[in-house]
Amino acid sequence: MCTRRITILRTFMADTKGLLSSSKLGEDGRVRFAERWDAIQPGDAKRNHVRHVLNAANAHFDDLMELWEEAHV
């Protein structure tokens, strides 16, 4: 199992870029956007694209973290 370090995951959906942070796991175990001014770009991104990014990241979070670990070791 992968170790849980603070990581930033870059996500893309259509024209929407999102920065997710593994340190932003809520009490419900769901990943959150990073606390940065540029966490969602553009600022007027479509809500359904933003929601899709979060849903996909939460559904595959362990896989994403393992891939991040492999790429940064």
Secondary structure, 3 states (H helix, E strand, C coil): CCCCCCCEEEEEECCEEEEEEHHHCCCCCCCEECCCCCCEECCCCCHHHHHHHHHHHHHCHHHHHHHHHHHCC
